[in-house]
Amino acid sequence: MGSLKARFNFLFRSTKGLILVAIALIALVTAIWGMISGPMAEFGVRDLVIRTFGMDIVEAEREGRIILLYHAIAMAVVAIEVYIITGMVPIKKHQQTNINAIITFGYLFSLVFGLLFGYFGHNFIFHGLYIFGLSLMFFGGLQLAVALWPWKVEYHVTDPEYSHTRSGVDLERMAFFTMAIATLGSALFGAITGSYWGNGHETFLAEDLIREPSKTILQKSIIGHLHIMLTLIAIAITLIVGRWQDFKGPLHKIAMPFMIVGTIIISLGAWSVVVVEWAHTIIYGGSVLVMLAALFFVIFSWRQLIRTSLERRGITKARFSQKLGSLLEDPLKFGVGWQMVFMNFTVSGVGIFMAVKLDEIFRIWPHREERIVLTGHWHILSGIIATIILLYYADLAGLKGRARKIFGWSVIIFSNLAFAAVTIFSMKRLFVSESAQQPLVNWTMLIADLGLALVLVVLAMLMISRLADLFKSKGRWLEELDESGYDKEPDDVADTSLEVQA
């Protein structure tokens, strides 16, 4: 096989290569478009980037551009999760190939042409190709749901350690299936509303409507859509890391039913925002179940990390310091659980506090302050999901030894500093007046920008190392291609085998 063909197969057919390309594109978009954000304007960076790349920026079109940017990045994130799922959950080889191919074309069309349309002149051919990419993503999702169908006898489980029904239906697989179906329904929920653009529906950002006493059905639909889609992305990554760390035992048997029922309830709650005023009560009920399932995973994960490390070192009666050292030994596997715990301080806790004190505190603040809290709230959740994906990918890419520890702890520490700073900034009115806020604003913005920039630097180092490896004739990429089975010609690969990767 020619060297170029082998590298193409690695990048666009193997699970590890596909994830690598998607992460690299997200990092590139984040780095470039992050430089035209508000904070960069103060340093003159924004104008420089706009002139350098020839962007066509009209301030009146800001909301539309942001929506395109969010969707472009979100499609790439969804693609990464699909690649991981098709690689780790048992499905037929030809199904994995078809799903990955459709999803790849879909997110690339959406990302490339969505950004071209939004930021480089409004050529509506690009907009049509952007919509075509979204349609491909939906079609790929349908195929994924079919492949994940949990009631096939061949996918039943008998191991008592894993959650399953009496007839052997794998409840973890059912949780993946439920998440896929809910995601398709929620995407359709947003797409139907989007079809009314220009015909009764105008572009807006959800945080701009928080104090509108009455909202249209289309506005409520968009608000429900954006909330449930981010939630389902979080549910997907929770299931992924659970399977990665071989989540099992009594907690697994409780967590999977909670995750399934919670996913259904949250989805129904988000969809019902257009018809009932108390939809958030439904959403809260489902969120409790999903968060409990995530908590059970964290407990299992940290126990497992401590136990395996102590057993490897031959320690039978460990002191607290030894247990703590064992827990922190592998920052990648510890980090995914820690980020979920940290989320409660920067996302869930803030959200609950806002709900409890909404009329007493937050509605007394100026509109801009409440808007900042909400914007920071979901940006932090998105960022935490991204860091969990990075920690998982670092393990998938085979980082070991010192490089593994440096990458893992850098992502954890720098992202936590940034998210904590944003949380303090968004809630600043609780403890500082507007006239005295500037020093706090300066320091929190500096720490947030620095923390996120350092995460991108660490990620860039990993991407550069993978790029350098790709130029080697016998690099790691070749081993990963061999593992995938795509180093062979299509006729040489039997599609009757199941792809089972732990």
Salt bridges, closest charged atoms under 4 A:
GLU61 OE1 - HIS122 NE2 2.81
GLU154 OE1 - LYS92 NZ 3.26
GLU172 OE1 - ARG243 NH1 2.53
GLU172 OE2 - HIS252 NE2 3.21
GLU207 OE2 - ARG371 NH2 3.93
ASP208 OD1 - ARG371 NE 2.54
ASP246 OD2 - LYS248 NZ 3.49
GLU277 OE2 - LYS220 NZ 3.90
GLU329 OE2 - ARG312 NH2 2.48
ASP330 OD2 - ARG404 NH2 2.85
GLU360 OE1 - LYS357 NZ 3.36
GLU369 OE1 - LYS428 NZ 3.14
GLU369 OE2 - ARG429 NH2 2.85
GLU370 OE1 - ARG211 NE 2.76
GLU370 OE1 - ARG363 NE 3.05
ASP395 OD1 - ARG404 NH2 2.77
GLU480 OE1 - ARG466 NH2 2.92
GLU480 OE2 - ARG476 NE 2.92
GLU483 OE1 - LYS16 NZ 3.13
ASP487 OD1 - LYS488 NZ 3.70
GLU489 OE2 - LYS5 NZ 3.29
GLU499 OE1 - LYS93 NZ 3.22
